[in-house]
Amino acid sequence: MSDERRGYLYGLTAYTLWGFFPIYFKLLQPSPPLEILAHRVVWSVLFVALLLSVARNWRFLGRLLRTPRLLGGITLAAVLIGINWGTYIAAVNSSRVVETALGYFITPLVSVLLGVTVLRERVRAWQWVAVGIGTLAVAILTVDYGHLPYVALTLAASFGCYGLIKKRMSLPPAEGLFVESGVLALPAFAFLTWLNLTGGAEFGHVSATHTLLMLLSGAATAIPLLLFAGAANRVPLVGLGILQYVAPILQLACGVLIYHEPMPPARLAGFGLVWIALMIFTVDGIRHTRAAARERAAAEATAATAAGPAAAALPAR
């Protein structure tokens, strides 16, 4: 198997696992969302710490401690991913799986807006068209729900901002997850301690299966992320961009086909507009990437042609 094919396999596996997360978190009931979130944080720290210990890779901590700005960025990223995880768990366990899927469908469009407003990036015309259609879709869904789809918007905004901060910090996935979970671990552990002292904890009191699934929540968090990292190093950016839609498609299927959440015509129309926006966004991205690749190839060929006569003109030694 070629390295690129292996990368696609890693990416498809990661996004498939994320796509079936609603089933996993539904199985963690009757634990309330905050208890599930706290256990996810604590077990993520322990699982990744085990991986880093096996790899003997702790040198990055020294760089963090010597760079307060980097540490501040990681703390902000930790808060954002905590909001994202908590919102997702609460939404899934309150039968709003379809709205979580919407959140991850519109995340690429939110990333474009962040690029414009924060990074001052230039947006191509077709990207503006996609953002405009996505905005219209949110308006239609607002009428359908009777309020803003705040779960979807919170998921998209928190993950989009999280991705922006992560892009600037450039930490490897395992190290990044360890530090981010570590920032959240102390309040999470304090909450779990309080929950046990007050008799409100479900962990260890429901069933052996429930306890095991809670223990495995750290591995369930880390493994797809590590697979994604393996894919990102092997798959072209365009391929990775297309793969990212696998997860929300599967989440939507879980919501509609497994948990029978309603999909009235207005909601379906809103989702349809989102999919049109994403198609425009993806096709434009593919065309832009190919054009940039052709320009680089032409520039390299020109440079090689110019270097040939110059090299031939050098005196022999």
HELIX and SHEET records of a PDB file:
HELIX    1   1 ASP A    3  GLY A   19  1                                  17    
HELIX    2   2 PHE A   21  LYS A   26  1                                   6    
HELIX    3   3 PRO A   33  ALA A   55  1                                  23    
HELIX    4   4 PHE A   60  LEU A   65  1                                   6    
HELIX    5   5 PRO A   68  VAL A   92  1                                  25    
HELIX    6   6 VAL A   97  THR A  117  1                                  21    
HELIX    7   7 ALA A  125  TYR A  145  1                                  21    
HELIX    8   8 TYR A  150  MET A  169  1                                  20    
HELIX    9   9 PRO A  173  LEU A  197  1                                  25    
HELIX   10  10 ALA A  208  LEU A  215  1                                   8    
HELIX   11  11 SER A  217  ALA A  232  1                                  16    
HELIX   12  12 LEU A  237  LEU A  243  1                                   7    
HELIX   13  13 VAL A  246  ALA A  253  1                                   8    
HELIX   14  14 CYS A  254  ILE A  258  3                                   5    
HELIX   15  15 PRO A  265  ALA A  313  1                                  49    
END                                                                             
